[in-house]
């Protein structure tokens, strides 16, 4: 039930068409917002279900039950208890009455200095049952619900509830209309067919702004264990959809005019720059996002992580840069309910810049348990294990990340973790193979180049190692072994491996 003392914290912005609580937007679809606006415009007046239907749906034929469902959703958004209402009273058999308690404004944003901290929004529609047996409907619905559950663990996606998205079951509605009705940017739709001991599932991801299909996939298999199959398909869809939506959101932000930038758009633009390894441009955008929204936890966490990327030019961060990064990481972790992605970036920063390996690895392990399809989280855990922990765990985590998202622009981090682990294990043949594979993705990655040189020297292929080393010195004129030692001084698992790397690099002429 809503606390009456908190009523002033709810604000309805008519111009921005959003409900805000404590300066944060409250997620709700377009119809629910229109219903709230209708109620607020008529305080203390009894509105019948017919009046509500006429005002919101007009000539579109829907049942009175639809009004009840939207009132239910609205109460959930408001935190209202129908048995002891603060905002909306039900007059049994007649309609609804708005009791007040929400401030109304038409000034644009609910809190001037607080930009929207959005997530990509998605509705998973009930999968169509194409089987001849209508009793198979339960399987299609069950799979739809499993996909909703799997996607709900991805921190950068907001998933509307099953009750909301299943309203469109069997209606063949236009995705653009669904997007407006539910207030979502993407719709996942598809079909299920079971016949002759086999199952075929088709999935499509659609951008509701233009009804453009941006992802599609077909799954087909024998039915051995129906419920295991549901789990596997749901996980696979969640993994594919999660990365595809993040890519689409970044692309959407980069197409906007600079004057349209919100803190969220600046954050997404920064992510685009990071995918291109343009760290300076990314930090400027993240600083701008934080300036617009000082408590933007995810922007702070990613901005902190950017400091770790300075190291890959072999210049250890200054004490000022290190302190600023650690402050931002700690602030992100201390924010109210930081999501898995925020915690992952903050934890990796702490693990890279300090000796707090137990704490940083503990956070990342909790992240991958909470969000098992989060490839970046697994890769970060792999790197920290290679710096501070167990090389076998590092390899396992990196391989998990690669299985989840082999096309991730930052998947070369997995080869970095595996390469470091294999150096520790003295498996130079495999280390060379992994380094070559990673360099196919990122030809100028200096750490993978080092793994290749050390492996070649250790395998007795000194002539080839010298040739690679000469190219390395030209590409990395600022590199020295002394700088590398200062950069990696806090890596607890580096003690046994560092002398091997140091000796091999000296042998082929790398500057001391």
Secondary structure, DSSP 4 states (H G I P E B T S, - for coil): ---GGGGGGEEEETTTTEEEETTEEEP--HHHHHHHHHHHHTBT-EEEHHHHHHHHHTTS---HHHHHHHHHHHHHHHT--GGG-SSEEEETTTEEEE----EEE-SSSSSTT------EEEEEPPPEE-SS-GGGHHHHHHHHHHHHHHHTT-TTEEE--HHHHGGGTTS---HHHHHHHHT-SEEEEEEEEEETTEEEEEEEEEETTTTEEEEEEEEEEE-S-HHHHHHHHHHHHHHHHHHHHHHHHHHHHHTS-GGG--HHHHHHHHHHHHHTT-HHHHHHHHHHHHHHSTT-HHHHHHHHHHHHHGGGGT-PPPHHHHHHHHHHHHHHHHSTT--HHHHHHHHHHHHHHSS-HHHHHHHHHHHHHH-TT-HHHHHHHHHHHHHHS-HHHHHHHHHHHHHH-TT-TTTHHHHHHHHHHHHHTT-HHHHHHHHHHHHHH-TT-HHHHHHHHHHHHHTT-HHHHHHHHHHHHHH-TT--HHHHHHHTTT-GGGHHHHHHHHHHHHHTT---
